[in-house]
Amino acid sequence: MGTALVGGGYLAWLLVPFVLSSELDGHVKGMVVAALGATPLATKILAIALLGRPTFNYLKKKYGLFGGLTGRES
């Protein structure tokens, strides 16, 4: 499920050219493109939340993400 979320987030970028070529108002286009641009990050955070605490701890320990101390495994 997490993989599908992350993959789907990147697929959202493929919609940007269609939004830009549409006849929407400039402000609406900007908001939609910004939302589509933020989708990969949002889906990664959602995937981590869905996968739970073990995944969070692994990323923290392995890569030093989210305030991990060394970024290396012991």
C-alpha positions as CSV (number, residue, x, y, z in Angstrom):
1,M,0.0,0.0,0.0
2,G,2.9,2.4,0.8
3,T,4.5,1.7,-2.6
4,A,1.3,2.5,-4.4
5,L,1.0,5.8,-2.5
6,V,4.5,6.9,-3.3
7,G,4.2,5.8,-7.0
8,G,0.8,7.5,-7.3
9,G,2.3,10.7,-5.8
10,Y,4.9,10.8,-8.6
11,L,2.2,10.0,-11.2
12,A,0.5,13.2,-10.1
13,W,3.3,15.2,-11.7
14,L,2.2,13.9,-15.1
15,L,-1.0,15.9,-14.7
16,V,0.8,19.3,-14.5
17,P,1.1,19.8,-18.3
18,F,-2.7,19.2,-18.7
19,V,-3.5,21.7,-16.0
20,L,-1.2,24.3,-17.5
21,S,-2.8,23.8,-21.0
22,S,-6.3,24.1,-19.6
23,E,-8.5,27.2,-19.7
24,L,-8.6,27.6,-16.0
25,D,-7.9,31.0,-14.4
26,G,-4.2,31.7,-13.6
27,H,-4.8,31.7,-9.8
28,V,-6.6,28.3,-10.0
29,K,-3.9,26.9,-12.2
30,G,-1.2,28.0,-9.7
31,M,-3.1,26.4,-6.8
32,V,-3.7,23.1,-8.6
33,V,-0.1,22.9,-9.9
34,A,1.2,23.6,-6.3
35,A,-1.0,20.9,-4.9
36,L,0.2,18.4,-7.6
37,G,3.8,19.4,-6.9
38,A,3.4,18.7,-3.2
39,T,1.7,15.4,-3.7
40,P,4.9,13.2,-3.7
41,L,6.0,14.5,-0.4
42,A,2.5,14.2,1.1
43,T,2.1,10.6,-0.1
44,K,5.5,9.7,1.4
45,I,4.5,11.0,4.8
46,L,1.1,9.2,4.5
47,A,2.9,6.0,3.5
48,I,5.1,6.2,6.6
49,A,2.1,6.9,8.8
50,L,0.3,3.9,7.4
51,L,3.3,1.6,7.7
52,G,3.6,2.6,11.4
53,R,6.1,3.0,14.1
54,P,8.5,0.2,12.9
55,T,9.1,1.9,9.6
56,F,9.6,5.2,11.3
57,N,12.2,3.8,13.7
58,Y,14.0,2.0,10.8
59,L,14.3,5.2,8.8
60,K,15.4,7.1,11.8
61,K,18.1,4.6,12.7
62,K,19.3,3.7,9.2
63,Y,19.3,7.1,7.5
64,G,19.3,9.5,10.3
65,L,16.0,10.9,9.3
66,F,13.6,12.6,11.7
67,G,16.2,13.4,14.3
68,G,18.3,10.2,14.2
69,L,21.6,10.6,15.9
70,T,24.3,9.1,13.6
71,G,22.5,7.9,10.4
72,R,24.3,4.6,10.8
73,E,23.3,1.2,12.0
74,S,25.0,-0.1,15.2
